[in-house]
């Protein structure tokens, strides 16, 4: 009887953790590409404009960058949560792929 209860409890925990992870993943999306233009507080990536006002800009090591470091041709990854930009990851200018 106790083993059956433990089995049900473990199954329930696994189900809840997986369903919670799936719900969280739906809220997060990314856009990756090259900066096509920089205008004031906006950058254009993949044909769409993104306002960078108040958004943390970071390099791959987590170091905070300044807006002047956003230049045409630099690769960026824009992270959204609930359709709001949370962070922009800016890759080095001379990155070898």
Contact map, one row per residue, 1 for C-alpha under 8 A:
1111100000000000000000000000000000000000000000000000000000000000000000000000000000000000000000000
1111110000000000000000000000000000000000000000000000000000000000000000000000000000000000000000000
1111111000000000000000000000000000000000000000000000000000000000000000000000000000000000000000000
1111111100000000000000000000000000000000000000000000000000000000000000000000000000000000000000000
1111111110000000000000000000000000000000000000000000000000000000000000000000000000000000000000000
0111111111000000000000000000000000000000000000000000000000000000000000000000000000000000000000000
0011111111100000000000000000000000000000000000000000000000000000000000000000000000000000000000000
0001111111110000000000000000000000000000000000000000000000000000000000000000000000000000000000000
0000111111111000000000000000000000000000000000000000000000000000000000000000000000000000000000000
0000011111111100000000000000000000000000000000000000000000000000000000000000000000000000000000000
0000001111111110000000000000000000000000000000000000000000000000000000000000000000000000000000000
0000000111111111000000000000000000000000000000000000000000000000000000000000000000000000000000000
0000000011111111100000000000000000000000000000000000000000000000000000000000000000000000000000000
0000000001111111110000000000000000000000000000000000000000000000000000000000000000000000000000000
0000000000111111111000000000000000000000000000000000000000000000000000000000000000000000000000000
0000000000011111111100000000000000000000000000000000000000000000000000000000000000000000000000000
0000000000001111111110000000000000000000000000000000000000000000000000000000000000000000000000000
0000000000000111111111000000000000000000000000000000000000000000000000000000000000000000000000000
0000000000000011111111100000000000000000000000000000000000000000000000000000000000000000000000000
0000000000000001111111110000000000000000000000000000000000000000000000000000000000000000000000000
0000000000000000111111111000000000000000000000000000000000000000000000000000000000000000000000000
0000000000000000011111111100000000000000000000000000000000000000000000000000000000000000000000000
0000000000000000001111111110000000000000000000000000000000000000000000000000000000000000000000000
0000000000000000000111111111000000000000000000000000000000000000000000000000000000000000000000000
0000000000000000000011111111100000000000000000000000000000000000000000000000000000000000000000000
0000000000000000000001111111100000000000000000000000000000000000000000000000000000000000000000000
0000000000000000000000111111100000000000000000000000000000000000000000000000000111100000000000000
0000000000000000000000011111110000000000000000000000000000000000000000000000001111100000000000000
0000000000000000000000001111111000000000000000000000000000000000000000000000001110000000000000000
0000000000000000000000000001111100000000000000000000000000000000000000000000111100000000000000000
0000000000000000000000000000111110000000000000000000000000000000000000000000111000000000000000000
0000000000000000000000000000011111000000000010000000000000000000000000000011110000000000000000000
0000000000000000000000000000001111100000000011000000000000000000000000000011100000000000000000000
0000000000000000000000000000000111110000000011000000000000000000000000011111000000000000000000000
0000000000000000000000000000000011111100001111000000000000000000000001111111000000000000000000000
0000000000000000000000000000000001111100001111100000000000000000000000011000000000000000000000000
0000000000000000000000000000000000111110001110000000000000000000000000110000000000000000000000000
0000000000000000000000000000000000111111111100000000000000000000000001110000000000000000000000000
0000000000000000000000000000000000001111111000000000000000000000000000000000000000000000000000000
0000000000000000000000000000000000000111110000000000000000000000000000000000000000000000000000000
0000000000000000000000000000000000000111111000000011100000000000000000000000000000000000000000000
0000000000000000000000000000000000000111111100001111100000000000000000000000000000000000000000000
0000000000000000000000000000000000111110111110001111000000000000000000000000000000000000000000000
0000000000000000000000000000000000111100011111111100000000000000000000000000000000000000000000000
0000000000000000000000000000000111111000001111111100000000000000000000000000000000000000000000000
0000000000000000000000000000000011110000000111110000000000000000000000000000000000000000000000000
0000000000000000000000000000000000010000000111111000000000000000000000000000000000000000000000000
0000000000000000000000000000000000000000000111111100000000000000000000000000000000000000000000000
0000000000000000000000000000000000000000011110111110000000000000000000000000000000000000000000000
0000000000000000000000000000000000000000011110011111000000000000000000000000000000000000000000000
0000000000000000000000000000000000000000111000001111100000000000000000000000000000000000000000000
0000000000000000000000000000000000000000111000000111111000000000000000000000000000000000000000000
0000000000000000000000000000000000000000110000000011111000000000000000000000000000000000000000000
0000000000000000000000000000000000000000000000000001111100000000000000000000000000000000000000000
0000000000000000000000000000000000000000000000000001111110000000000000000000000000001111000000000
0000000000000000000000000000000000000000000000000000011111000001100000000000000000000111000000000
0000000000000000000000000000000000000000000000000000001111100001111000000000000000000011110000000
0000000000000000000000000000000000000000000000000000000111111111100000000000000000000011110000000
0000000000000000000000000000000000000000000000000000000011111111100000000000000000000000111100000
0000000000000000000000000000000000000000000000000000000001111110000000000000000000000000111000000
0000000000000000000000000000000000000000000000000000000001111110000000000000000000000000000000000
0000000000000000000000000000000000000000000000000000000001111111000000000000000000000000000000000
0000000000000000000000000000000000000000000000000000000001111111100000000000000000000000000000000
0000000000000000000000000000000000000000000000000000000111100111110000000000000000000000000000000
0000000000000000000000000000000000000000000000000000000111100011111010000000000000000000000000000
0000000000000000000000000000000000000000000000000000000010000001111111000000000000000000000000000
0000000000000000000000000000000000000000000000000000000010000000111111000000000000000000000000000
0000000000000000000000000000000000000000000000000000000000000000011111100000000000000000000000000
0000000000000000000000000000000000000000000000000000000000000000111111100000000000000000000000000
0000000000000000000000000000000000100100000000000000000000000000011111110100000000000000010000000
0000000000000000000000000000000000101100000000000000000000000000000111111100000000000000000000000
0000000000000000000000000000000001111100000000000000000000000000000001111100000000000000000000000
0000000000000000000000000000000001110000000000000000000000000000000000111110000000000000000010000
0000000000000000000000000000000001100000000000000000000000000000000001111111000000000000011110000
0000000000000000000000000000000111100000000000000000000000000000000000001111100000000000011110000
0000000000000000000000000000000111100000000000000000000000000000000000000111110000000001111000000
0000000000000000000000000000011110000000000000000000000000000000000000000011111000000001110000000
0000000000000000000000000000011100000000000000000000000000000000000000000001111100001111100000000
0000000000000000000000000001111000000000000000000000000000000000000000000000111110001111100000000
0000000000000000000000000011110000000000000000000000000000000000000000000000011111111110000000000
0000000000000000000000000011100000000000000000000000000000000000000000000000001111111100000000000
0000000000000000000000000011000000000000000000000000000000000000000000000000000111110000000000000
0000000000000000000000000011000000000000000000000000000000000000000000000000000111111000000000000
0000000000000000000000000000000000000000000000000000000000000000000000000000000111111100000000000
0000000000000000000000000000000000000000000000000000001000000000000000000000011110111111000000000
0000000000000000000000000000000000000000000000000000001100000000000000000000011110011111000000000
0000000000000000000000000000000000000000000000000000001111000000000000000000011100001111100000000
0000000000000000000000000000000000000000000000000000001111000000000000000001111000001111110000000
0000000000000000000000000000000000000000000000000000000011110000000000000001111000000011111000000
0000000000000000000000000000000000000000000000000000000011110000000001000111100000000001111100000
0000000000000000000000000000000000000000000000000000000000110000000000000111000000000000111110100
0000000000000000000000000000000000000000000000000000000000100000000000000110000000000000011111100
0000000000000000000000000000000000000000000000000000000000000000000000001110000000000000001111100
0000000000000000000000000000000000000000000000000000000000000000000000000000000000000000000111110
0000000000000000000000000000000000000000000000000000000000000000000000000000000000000000001111111
0000000000000000000000000000000000000000000000000000000000000000000000000000000000000000000001111
0000000000000000000000000000000000000000000000000000000000000000000000000000000000000000000000111
